[in-house]
Amino acid sequence: MKSKFTAVLRREEDEYVALNPELDIASQGPTPEQALANLREAVGLFLECASANEIDGRLSGEAWITQFEAEYAQA
């Protein structure tokens, strides 16, 4: 079975972090490709092992990725 999920990748120090916001699962790797591959594996393992209730509880609907501006004063 296949499903599409969202991945958000960003660099953190010397590694890349990949986050799946629908299931709240994250992984990491030395390159963006490896971080995404590790996330794909982690999500697959979660979906194989988790109960239907846990999966349904995490899949609360659509995920939106957006940007916004915030104002702040520098300290």
PDB file with SEQRES, HELIX, SHEET and CRYST1 records, atoms N, CA, C and O in Angstrom:
SEQRES   1 A   75  MET LYS SER LYS PHE THR ALA VAL LEU ARG ARG GLU GLU          
SEQRES   2 A   75  ASP GLU TYR VAL ALA LEU ASN PRO GLU LEU ASP ILE ALA          
SEQRES   3 A   75  SER GLN GLY PRO THR PRO GLU GLN ALA LEU ALA ASN LEU          
SEQRES   4 A   75  ARG GLU ALA VAL GLY LEU PHE LEU GLU CYS ALA SER ALA          
SEQRES   5 A   75  ASN GLU ILE ASP GLY ARG LEU SER GLY GLU ALA TRP ILE          
SEQRES   6 A   75  THR GLN PHE GLU ALA GLU TYR ALA GLN ALA                      
HELIX    1 AA1 PRO A   32  CYS A   49  1                                  18    
HELIX    2 AA2 ALA A   52  ARG A   58  1                                   7    
SHEET    1 AA1 3 VAL A   8  GLU A  12  0                                        
SHEET    2 AA1 3 GLU A  15  ASN A  20 -1                                        
SHEET    3 AA1 3 ILE A  25  GLY A  29 -1                                        
CRYST1    1.000    1.000    1.000  90.00  90.00  90.00 P 1           1          
ATOM      1  N   MET A   1       0.846  -1.177   0.000  1.00  0.00           N  
ATOM      2  CA  MET A   1       0.000   0.000   0.000  1.00  0.00           C  
ATOM      3  C   MET A   1       0.894   1.244   0.000  1.00  0.00           C  
ATOM      4  O   MET A   1       1.949   1.250   0.635  1.00  0.00           O  
ATOM      5  N   LYS A   2       0.475   2.289  -0.707  1.00  0.00           N  
ATOM      6  CA  LYS A   2       1.243   3.539  -0.760  1.00  0.00           C  
ATOM      7  C   LYS A   2       0.348   4.708  -0.388  1.00  0.00           C  
ATOM      8  O   LYS A   2      -0.840   4.721  -0.709  1.00  0.00           O  
ATOM      9  N   SER A   3       0.924   5.683   0.288  1.00  0.00           N  
ATOM     10  CA  SER A   3       0.256   6.949   0.607  1.00  0.00           C  
ATOM     11  C   SER A   3       1.267   8.062   0.425  1.00  0.00           C  
ATOM     12  O   SER A   3       2.470   7.844   0.569  1.00  0.00           O  
ATOM     13  N   LYS A   4       0.783   9.259   0.108  1.00  0.00           N  
ATOM     14  CA  LYS A   4       1.658  10.430  -0.007  1.00  0.00           C  
ATOM     15  C   LYS A   4       1.666  11.181   1.316  1.00  0.00           C  
ATOM     16  O   LYS A   4       0.638  11.325   1.977  1.00  0.00           O  
ATOM     17  N   PHE A   5       2.844  11.653   1.685  1.00  0.00           N  
ATOM     18  CA  PHE A   5       3.029  12.426   2.902  1.00  0.00           C  
ATOM     19  C   PHE A   5       3.890  13.644   2.593  1.00  0.00           C  
ATOM     20  O   PHE A   5       4.515  13.727   1.536  1.00  0.00           O  
ATOM     21  N   THR A   6       3.912  14.571   3.516  1.00  0.00           N  
ATOM     22  CA  THR A   6       4.700  15.792   3.404  1.00  0.00           C  
ATOM     23  C   THR A   6       6.030  15.614   4.132  1.00  0.00           C  
ATOM     24  O   THR A   6       6.087  14.985   5.189  1.00  0.00           O  
ATOM     25  N   ALA A   7       7.081  16.162   3.570  1.00  0.00           N  
ATOM     26  CA  ALA A   7       8.383  16.188   4.232  1.00  0.00           C  
ATOM     27  C   ALA A   7       8.898  17.623   4.229  1.00  0.00           C  
ATOM     28  O   ALA A   7       8.896  18.294   3.197  1.00  0.00           O  
ATOM     29  N   VAL A   8       9.334  18.077   5.387  1.00  0.00           N  
ATOM     30  CA  VAL A   8       9.962  19.384   5.541  1.00  0.00           C  
ATOM     31  C   VAL A   8      11.410  19.115   5.917  1.00  0.00           C  
ATOM     32  O   VAL A   8      11.691  18.465   6.924  1.00  0.00           O  
ATOM     33  N   LEU A   9      12.323  19.619   5.103  1.00  0.00           N  
ATOM     34  CA  LEU A   9      13.744  19.385   5.363  1.00  0.00           C  
ATOM     35  C   LEU A   9      14.437  20.700   5.683  1.00  0.00           C  
ATOM     36  O   LEU A   9      14.140  21.739   5.095  1.00  0.00           O  
ATOM     37  N   ARG A  10      15.357  20.632   6.619  1.00  0.00           N  
ATOM     38  CA  ARG A  10      16.171  21.818   6.927  1.00  0.00           C  
ATOM     39  C   ARG A  10      17.506  21.368   7.481  1.00  0.00           C  
ATOM     40  O   ARG A  10      17.653  20.280   8.038  1.00  0.00           O  
ATOM     41  N   ARG A  11      18.467  22.249   7.304  1.00  0.00           N  
ATOM     42  CA  ARG A  11      19.809  21.957   7.804  1.00  0.00           C  
ATOM     43  C   ARG A  11      19.897  22.399   9.256  1.00  0.00           C  
ATOM     44  O   ARG A  11      19.454  23.489   9.619  1.00  0.00           O  
ATOM     45  N   GLU A  12      20.474  21.537  10.078  1.00  0.00           N  
ATOM     46  CA  GLU A  12      20.741  21.855  11.485  1.00  0.00           C  
ATOM     47  C   GLU A  12      22.185  21.471  11.774  1.00  0.00           C  
ATOM     48  O   GLU A  12      22.523  20.291  11.861  1.00  0.00           O  
ATOM     49  N   GLU A  13      23.019  22.474  11.921  1.00  0.00           N  
ATOM     50  CA  GLU A  13      24.454  22.299  12.132  1.00  0.00           C  
ATOM     51  C   GLU A  13      25.048  21.451  11.012  1.00  0.00           C  
ATOM     52  O   GLU A  13      25.067  21.895   9.864  1.00  0.00           O  
ATOM     53  N   ASP A  14      25.537  20.240  11.308  1.00  0.00           N  
ATOM     54  CA  ASP A  14      26.216  19.451  10.278  1.00  0.00           C  
ATOM     55  C   ASP A  14      25.355  18.324   9.711  1.00  0.00           C  
ATOM     56  O   ASP A  14      25.876  17.440   9.031  1.00  0.00           O  
ATOM     57  N   GLU A  15      24.039  18.339   9.980  1.00  0.00           N  
ATOM     58  CA  GLU A  15      23.138  17.321   9.453  1.00  0.00           C  
ATOM     59  C   GLU A  15      21.870  17.961   8.921  1.00  0.00           C  
ATOM     60  O   GLU A  15      21.619  19.147   9.137  1.00  0.00           O  
ATOM     61  N   TYR A  16      21.083  17.172   8.231  1.00  0.00           N  
ATOM     62  CA  TYR A  16      19.772  17.600   7.744  1.00  0.00           C  
ATOM     63  C   TYR A  16      18.699  16.860   8.517  1.00  0.00           C  
ATOM     64  O   TYR A  16      18.831  15.671   8.808  1.00  0.00           O  
ATOM     65  N   VAL A  17      17.648  17.568   8.841  1.00  0.00           N  
ATOM     66  CA  VAL A  17      16.514  16.990   9.557  1.00  0.00           C  
ATOM     67  C   VAL A  17      15.328  16.975   8.603  1.00  0.00           C  
ATOM     68  O   VAL A  17      15.056  17.958   7.915  1.00  0.00           O  
ATOM     69  N   ALA A  18      14.629  15.847   8.571  1.00  0.00           N  
ATOM     70  CA  ALA A  18      13.428  15.702   7.754  1.00  0.00           C  
ATOM     71  C   ALA A  18      12.261  15.432   8.699  1.00  0.00           C  
ATOM     72  O   ALA A  18      12.325  14.527   9.530  1.00  0.00           O  
ATOM     73  N   LEU A  19      11.201  16.219   8.569  1.00  0.00           N  
ATOM     74  CA  LEU A  19      10.030  16.104   9.432  1.00  0.00           C  
ATOM     75  C   LEU A  19       8.800  15.802   8.602  1.00  0.00           C  
ATOM     76  O   LEU A  19       8.570  16.428   7.567  1.00  0.00           O  
ATOM     77  N   ASN A  20       8.016  14.850   9.051  1.00  0.00           N  
ATOM     78  CA  ASN A  20       6.717  14.577   8.458  1.00  0.00           C  
ATOM     79  C   ASN A  20       5.670  15.133   9.419  1.00  0.00           C  
ATOM     80  O   ASN A  20       5.430  14.546  10.474  1.00  0.00           O  
ATOM     81  N   PRO A  21       5.032  16.281   9.062  1.00  0.00           N  
ATOM     82  CA  PRO A  21       4.105  16.918   9.997  1.00  0.00           C  
ATOM     83  C   PRO A  21       2.792  16.155  10.186  1.00  0.00           C  
ATOM     84  O   PRO A  21       2.170  16.277  11.241  1.00  0.00           O  
ATOM     85  N   GLU A  22       2.354  15.376   9.201  1.00  0.00           N  
ATOM     86  CA  GLU A  22       1.095  14.654   9.365  1.00  0.00           C  
ATOM     87  C   GLU A  22       1.157  13.628  10.497  1.00  0.00           C  
ATOM     88  O   GLU A  22       0.200  13.469  11.254  1.00  0.00           O  
ATOM     89  N   LEU A  23       2.289  12.937  10.604  1.00  0.00           N  
ATOM     90  CA  LEU A  23       2.437  11.901  11.626  1.00  0.00           C  
ATOM     91  C   LEU A  23       3.330  12.327  12.778  1.00  0.00           C  
ATOM     92  O   LEU A  23       3.479  11.588  13.752  1.00  0.00           O  
ATOM     93  N   ASP A  24       3.927  13.510  12.682  1.00  0.00           N  
ATOM     94  CA  ASP A  24       4.857  14.027  13.687  1.00  0.00           C  
ATOM     95  C   ASP A  24       6.028  13.064  13.889  1.00  0.00           C  
ATOM     96  O   ASP A  24       6.349  12.673  15.011  1.00  0.00           O  
ATOM     97  N   ILE A  25       6.651  12.696  12.777  1.00  0.00           N  
ATOM     98  CA  ILE A  25       7.808  11.805  12.791  1.00  0.00           C  
ATOM     99  C   ILE A  25       8.963  12.547  12.130  1.00  0.00           C  
ATOM    100  O   ILE A  25       8.783  13.212  11.110  1.00  0.00           O  
ATOM    101  N   ALA A  26      10.146  12.428  12.717  1.00  0.00           N  
ATOM    102  CA  ALA A  26      11.325  13.098  12.172  1.00  0.00           C  
ATOM    103  C   ALA A  26      12.471  12.110  12.064  1.00  0.00           C  
ATOM    104  O   ALA A  26      12.504  11.094  12.757  1.00  0.00           O  
ATOM    105  N   SER A  27      13.403  12.424  11.186  1.00  0.00           N  
ATOM    106  CA  SER A  27      14.629  11.660  11.047  1.00  0.00           C  
ATOM    107  C   SER A  27      15.717  12.620  10.604  1.00  0.00           C  
ATOM    108  O   SER A  27      15.468  13.813  10.428  1.00  0.00           O  
ATOM    109  N   GLN A  28      16.916  12.105  10.425  1.00  0.00           N  
ATOM    110  CA  GLN A  28      18.022  12.976  10.032  1.00  0.00           C  
ATOM    111  C   GLN A  28      19.013  12.202   9.192  1.00  0.00           C  
ATOM    112  O   GLN A  28      18.952  10.975   9.108  1.00  0.00           O  
ATOM    113  N   GLY A  29      19.926  12.930   8.571  1.00  0.00           N  
ATOM    114  CA  GLY A  29      20.973  12.319   7.762  1.00  0.00           C  
ATOM    115  C   GLY A  29      21.995  13.349   7.358  1.00  0.00           C  
ATOM    116  O   GLY A  29      21.769  14.547   7.526  1.00  0.00           O  
ATOM    117  N   PRO A  30      23.123  12.903   6.827  1.00  0.00           N  
ATOM    118  CA  PRO A  30      24.200  13.816   6.450  1.00  0.00           C  
ATOM    119  C   PRO A  30      23.901  14.632   5.193  1.00  0.00           C  
ATOM    120  O   PRO A  30      24.538  15.660   4.961  1.00  0.00           O  
ATOM    121  N   THR A  31      22.945  14.190   4.385  1.00  0.00           N  
ATOM    122  CA  THR A  31      22.538  14.910   3.171  1.00  0.00           C  
ATOM    123  C   THR A  31      21.011  14.996   3.168  1.00  0.00           C  
ATOM    124  O   THR A  31      20.350  14.228   3.867  1.00  0.00           O  
ATOM    125  N   PRO A  32      20.441  15.926   2.383  1.00  0.00           N  
ATOM    126  CA  PRO A  32      18.978  15.979   2.302  1.00  0.00           C  
ATOM    127  C   PRO A  32      18.387  14.662   1.787  1.00  0.00           C  
ATOM    128  O   PRO A  32      17.339  14.224   2.262  1.00  0.00           O  
ATOM    129  N   GLU A  33      19.047  14.040   0.829  1.00  0.00           N  
ATOM    130  CA  GLU A  33      18.557  12.778   0.268  1.00  0.00           C  
ATOM    131  C   GLU A  33      18.549  11.671   1.316  1.00  0.00           C  
ATOM    132  O   GLU A  33      17.604  10.885   1.387  1.00  0.00           O  
ATOM    133  N   GLN A  34      19.603  11.613   2.130  1.00  0.00           N  
ATOM    134  CA  GLN A  34      19.673  10.576   3.161  1.00  0.00           C  
ATOM    135  C   GLN A  34      18.664  10.847   4.273  1.00  0.00           C  
ATOM    136  O   GLN A  34      18.053   9.916   4.798  1.00  0.00           O  
ATOM    137  N   ALA A  35      18.487  12.114   4.633  1.00  0.00           N  
ATOM    138  CA  ALA A  35      17.487  12.451   5.650  1.00  0.00           C  
ATOM    139  C   ALA A  35      16.090  12.054   5.176  1.00  0.00           C  
ATOM    140  O   ALA A  35      15.297  11.525   5.954  1.00  0.00           O  
ATOM    141  N   LEU A  36      15.787  12.309   3.898  1.00  0.00           N  
ATOM    142  CA  LEU A  36      14.483  11.935   3.350  1.00  0.00           C  
ATOM    143  C   LEU A  36      14.327  10.415   3.292  1.00  0.00           C  
ATOM    144  O   LEU A  36      13.258   9.892   3.607  1.00  0.00           O  
ATOM    145  N   ALA A  37      15.371   9.710   2.895  1.00  0.00           N  
ATOM    146  CA  ALA A  37      15.319   8.244   2.863  1.00  0.00           C  
ATOM    147  C   ALA A  37      15.097   7.683   4.264  1.00  0.00           C  
ATOM    148  O   ALA A  37      14.327   6.739   4.444  1.00  0.00           O  
ATOM    149  N   ASN A  38      15.769   8.261   5.253  1.00  0.00           N  
ATOM    150  CA  ASN A  38      15.596   7.810   6.634  1.00  0.00           C  
ATOM    151  C   ASN A  38      14.185   8.106   7.134  1.00  0.00           C  
ATOM    152  O   ASN A  38      13.604   7.306   7.867  1.00  0.00           O  
ATOM    153  N   LEU A  39      13.635   9.253   6.741  1.00  0.00           N  
ATOM    154  CA  LEU A  39      12.259   9.592   7.121  1.00  0.00           C  
ATOM    155  C   LEU A  39      11.282   8.623   6.466  1.00  0.00           C  
ATOM    156  O   LEU A  39      10.347   8.150   7.113  1.00  0.00           O  
ATOM    157  N   ARG A  40      11.490   8.331   5.204  1.00  0.00           N  
ATOM    158  CA  ARG A  40      10.626   7.378   4.495  1.00  0.00           C  
ATOM    159  C   ARG A  40      10.621   6.032   5.222  1.00  0.00           C  
ATOM    160  O   ARG A  40       9.565   5.425   5.401  1.00  0.00           O  
ATOM    161  N   GLU A  41      11.791   5.572   5.638  1.00  0.00           N  
ATOM    162  CA  GLU A  41      11.894   4.305   6.358  1.00  0.00           C  
ATOM    163  C   GLU A  41      11.187   4.387   7.715  1.00  0.00           C  
ATOM    164  O   GLU A  41      10.466   3.465   8.094  1.00  0.00           O  
ATOM    165  N   ALA A  42      11.391   5.483   8.443  1.00  0.00           N  
ATOM    166  CA  ALA A  42      10.760   5.640   9.758  1.00  0.00           C  
ATOM    167  C   ALA A  42       9.236   5.668   9.650  1.00  0.00           C  
ATOM    168  O   ALA A  42       8.546   5.054  10.464  1.00  0.00           O  
ATOM    169  N   VAL A  43       8.711   6.374   8.655  1.00  0.00           N  
ATOM    170  CA  VAL A  43       7.263   6.431   8.459  1.00  0.00           C  
ATOM    171  C   VAL A  43       6.742   5.046   8.088  1.00  0.00           C  
ATOM    172  O   VAL A  43       5.711   4.617   8.606  1.00  0.00           O  
ATOM    173  N   GLY A  44       7.439   4.345   7.200  1.00  0.00           N  
ATOM    174  CA  GLY A  44       7.021   3.006   6.816  1.00  0.00           C  
ATOM    175  C   GLY A  44       6.976   2.056   7.997  1.00  0.00           C  
ATOM    176  O   GLY A  44       6.026   1.288   8.147  1.00  0.00           O  
ATOM    177  N   LEU A  45       8.002   2.103   8.838  1.00  0.00           N  
ATOM    178  CA  LEU A  45       8.026   1.248  10.031  1.00  0.00           C  
ATOM    179  C   LEU A  45       6.905   1.604  10.999  1.00  0.00           C  
ATOM    180  O   LEU A  45       6.275   0.719  11.579  1.00  0.00           O  
ATOM    181  N   PHE A  46       6.656   2.903  11.175  1.00  0.00           N  
ATOM    182  CA  PHE A  46       5.565   3.332  12.047  1.00  0.00           C  
ATOM    183  C   PHE A  46       4.233   2.792  11.535  1.00  0.00           C  
ATOM    184  O   PHE A  46       3.441   2.251  12.306  1.00  0.00           O  
ATOM    185  N   LEU A  47       3.984   2.940  10.228  1.00  0.00           N  
ATOM    186  CA  LEU A  47       2.712   2.500   9.659  1.00  0.00           C  
ATOM    187  C   LEU A  47       2.541   0.983   9.744  1.00  0.00           C  
ATOM    188  O   LEU A  47       1.417   0.496   9.863  1.00  0.00           O  
ATOM    189  N   GLU A  48       3.638   0.236   9.684  1.00  0.00           N  
ATOM    190  CA  GLU A  48       3.569  -1.218   9.814  1.00  0.00           C  
ATOM    191  C   GLU A  48       3.275  -1.655  11.245  1.00  0.00           C  
ATOM    192  O   GLU A  48       2.610  -2.668  11.460  1.00  0.00           O  
ATOM    193  N   CYS A  49       3.769  -0.896  12.226  1.00  0.00           N  
ATOM    194  CA  CYS A  49       3.714  -1.338  13.620  1.00  0.00           C  
ATOM    195  C   CYS A  49       2.602  -0.698  14.447  1.00  0.00           C  
ATOM    196  O   CYS A  49       2.139  -1.298  15.417  1.00  0.00           O  
ATOM    197  N   ALA A  50       2.174   0.479  14.092  1.00  0.00           N  
ATOM    198  CA  ALA A  50       1.206   1.214  14.917  1.00  0.00           C  
ATOM    199  C   ALA A  50      -0.201   0.649  14.735  1.00  0.00           C  
ATOM    200  O   ALA A  50      -0.527   0.076  13.696  1.00  0.00           O  
ATOM    201  N   SER A  51      -1.013   0.821  15.753  1.00  0.00           N  
ATOM    202  CA  SER A  51      -2.415   0.410  15.666  1.00  0.00           C  
ATOM    203  C   SER A  51      -3.175   1.380  14.764  1.00  0.00           C  
ATOM    204  O   SER A  51      -2.743   2.512  14.545  1.00  0.00           O  
ATOM    205  N   ALA A  52      -4.276   0.932  14.263  1.00  0.00           N  
ATOM    206  CA  ALA A  52      -5.117   1.788  13.413  1.00  0.00           C  
ATOM    207  C   ALA A  52      -5.567   3.026  14.178  1.00  0.00           C  
ATOM    208  O   ALA A  52      -5.654   4.109  13.599  1.00  0.00           O  
ATOM    209  N   ASN A  53      -5.852   2.883  15.470  1.00  0.00           N  
ATOM    210  CA  ASN A  53      -6.267   4.033  16.284  1.00  0.00           C  
ATOM    211  C   ASN A  53      -5.162   5.065  16.405  1.00  0.00           C  
ATOM    212  O   ASN A  53      -5.425   6.266  16.338  1.00  0.00           O  
ATOM    213  N   GLU A  54      -3.913   4.606  16.585  1.00  0.00           N  
ATOM    214  CA  GLU A  54      -2.801   5.549  16.702  1.00  0.00           C  
ATOM    215  C   GLU A  54      -2.565   6.274  15.386  1.00  0.00           C  
ATOM    216  O   GLU A  54      -2.328   7.482  15.373  1.00  0.00           O  
ATOM    217  N   ILE A  55      -2.627   5.553  14.296  1.00  0.00           N  
ATOM    218  CA  ILE A  55      -2.437   6.170  12.982  1.00  0.00           C  
ATOM    219  C   ILE A  55      -3.533   7.195  12.733  1.00  0.00           C  
ATOM    220  O   ILE A  55      -3.244   8.325  12.341  1.00  0.00           O  
ATOM    221  N   ASP A  56      -4.786   6.815  12.956  1.00  0.00           N  
ATOM    222  CA  ASP A  56      -5.908   7.746  12.762  1.00  0.00           C  
ATOM    223  C   ASP A  56      -5.783   8.971  13.661  1.00  0.00           C  
ATOM    224  O   ASP A  56      -6.125  10.078  13.244  1.00  0.00           O  
ATOM    225  N   GLY A  57      -5.298   8.789  14.889  1.00  0.00           N  
ATOM    226  CA  GLY A  57      -5.125   9.907  15.802  1.00  0.00           C  
ATOM    227  C   GLY A  57      -4.082  10.903  15.335  1.00  0.00           C  
ATOM    228  O   GLY A  57      -4.224  12.107  15.552  1.00  0.00           O  
ATOM    229  N   ARG A  58      -3.041  10.407  14.698  1.00  0.00           N  
ATOM    230  CA  ARG A  58      -1.997  11.303  14.198  1.00  0.00           C  
ATOM    231  C   ARG A  58      -2.378  11.946  12.876  1.00  0.00           C  
ATOM    232  O   ARG A  58      -2.008  13.090  12.612  1.00  0.00           O  
ATOM    233  N   LEU A  59      -3.112  11.223  12.047  1.00  0.00           N  
ATOM    234  CA  LEU A  59      -3.538  11.764  10.755  1.00  0.00           C  
ATOM    235  C   LEU A  59      -4.793  12.601  10.968  1.00  0.00           C  
ATOM    236  O   LEU A  59      -5.904  12.174  10.653  1.00  0.00           O  
ATOM    237  N   SER A  60      -4.598  13.773  11.498  1.00  0.00           N  
ATOM    238  CA  SER A  60      -5.733  14.620  11.870  1.00  0.00           C  
ATOM    239  C   SER A  60      -6.254  15.455  10.713  1.00  0.00           C  
ATOM    240  O   SER A  60      -7.090  16.334  10.925  1.00  0.00           O  
ATOM    241  N   GLY A  61      -5.799  15.216   9.527  1.00  0.00           N  
ATOM    242  CA  GLY A  61      -6.261  15.994   8.388  1.00  0.00           C  
ATOM    243  C   GLY A  61      -5.113  16.493   7.552  1.00  0.00           C  
ATOM    244  O   GLY A  61      -4.008  15.952   7.602  1.00  0.00           O  
ATOM    245  N   GLU A  62      -5.377  17.519   6.789  1.00  0.00           N  
ATOM    246  CA  GLU A  62      -4.374  18.061   5.890  1.00  0.00           C  
ATOM    247  C   GLU A  62      -3.305  18.834   6.651  1.00  0.00           C  
ATOM    248  O   GLU A  62      -3.534  19.324   7.757  1.00  0.00           O  
ATOM    249  N   ALA A  63      -2.148  18.929   6.039  1.00  0.00           N  
ATOM    250  CA  ALA A  63      -1.061  19.728   6.595  1.00  0.00           C  
ATOM    251  C   ALA A  63      -0.766  20.856   5.620  1.00  0.00           C  
ATOM    252  O   ALA A  63      -0.748  20.643   4.408  1.00  0.00           O  
ATOM    253  N   TRP A  64      -0.539  22.026   6.129  1.00  0.00           N  
ATOM    254  CA  TRP A  64      -0.179  23.172   5.300  1.00  0.00           C  
ATOM    255  C   TRP A  64       1.199  23.641   5.708  1.00  0.00           C  
ATOM    256  O   TRP A  64       1.496  23.790   6.894  1.00  0.00           O  
ATOM    257  N   ILE A  65       2.021  23.868   4.734  1.00  0.00           N  
ATOM    258  CA  ILE A  65       3.344  24.425   4.970  1.00  0.00           C  
ATOM    259  C   ILE A  65       3.306  25.843   4.409  1.00  0.00           C  
ATOM    260  O   ILE A  65       3.011  26.044   3.230  1.00  0.00           O  
ATOM    261  N   THR A  66       3.600  26.807   5.243  1.00  0.00           N  
ATOM    262  CA  THR A  66       3.546  28.199   4.821  1.00  0.00           C  
ATOM    263  C   THR A  66       4.632  28.983   5.531  1.00  0.00           C  
ATOM    264  O   THR A  66       5.307  28.465   6.421  1.00  0.00           O  
ATOM    265  N   GLN A  67       4.794  30.218   5.138  1.00  0.00           N  
ATOM    266  CA  GLN A  67       5.729  31.113   5.816  1.00  0.00           C  
ATOM    267  C   GLN A  67       4.958  32.326   6.317  1.00  0.00           C  
ATOM    268  O   GLN A  67       3.899  32.666   5.789  1.00  0.00           O  
ATOM    269  N   PHE A  68       5.500  32.969   7.335  1.00  0.00           N  
ATOM    270  CA  PHE A  68       4.884  34.184   7.855  1.00  0.00           C  
ATOM    271  C   PHE A  68       5.978  35.102   8.376  1.00  0.00           C  
ATOM    272  O   PHE A  68       7.103  34.666   8.621  1.00  0.00           O  
ATOM    273  N   GLU A  69       5.640  36.371   8.545  1.00  0.00           N  
ATOM    274  CA  GLU A  69       6.561  37.348   9.093  1.00  0.00           C  
ATOM    275  C   GLU A  69       6.206  37.619  10.551  1.00  0.00           C  
ATOM    276  O   GLU A  69       5.035  37.580  10.929  1.00  0.00           O  
ATOM    277  N   ALA A  70       7.204  37.889  11.353  1.00  0.00           N  
ATOM    278  CA  ALA A  70       6.983  38.255  12.749  1.00  0.00           C  
ATOM    279  C   ALA A  70       7.864  39.466  13.049  1.00  0.00           C  
ATOM    280  O   ALA A  70       9.010  39.539  12.604  1.00  0.00           O  
ATOM    281  N   GLU A  71       7.321  40.403  13.798  1.00  0.00           N  
ATOM    282  CA  GLU A  71       8.104  41.569  14.221  1.00  0.00           C  
ATOM    283  C   GLU A  71       8.669  41.311  15.604  1.00  0.00           C  
ATOM    284  O   GLU A  71       8.034  40.687  16.455  1.00  0.00           O  
ATOM    285  N   TYR A  72       9.871  41.805  15.802  1.00  0.00           N  
ATOM    286  CA  TYR A  72      10.508  41.642  17.110  1.00  0.00           C  
ATOM    287  C   TYR A  72      11.547  42.737  17.298  1.00  0.00           C  
ATOM    288  O   TYR A  72      12.067  43.299  16.334  1.00  0.00           O  
ATOM    289  N   ALA A  73      11.834  43.023  18.549  1.00  0.00           N  
ATOM    290  CA  ALA A  73      12.873  43.987  18.893  1.00  0.00           C  
ATOM    291  C   ALA A  73      14.133  43.212  19.238  1.00  0.00           C  
ATOM    292  O   ALA A  73      14.079  42.190  19.922  1.00  0.00           O  
ATOM    293  N   GLN A  74      15.258  43.701  18.763  1.00  0.00           N  
ATOM    294  CA  GLN A  74      16.497  43.019  19.080  1.00  0.00           C  
ATOM    295  C   GLN A  74      16.939  43.359  20.488  1.00  0.00           C  
ATOM    296  O   GLN A  74      16.811  44.500  20.931  1.00  0.00           O  
ATOM    297  N   ALA A  75      17.454  42.372  21.184  1.00  0.00           N  
ATOM    298  CA  ALA A  75      17.886  42.553  22.570  1.00  0.00           C  
ATOM    299  C   ALA A  75      19.241  43.200  22.639  1.00  0.00           C  
ATOM    300  O   ALA A  75      19.761  43.429  23.732  1.00  0.00           O  
TER     301      ALA A  75                                                      
END                                                                             
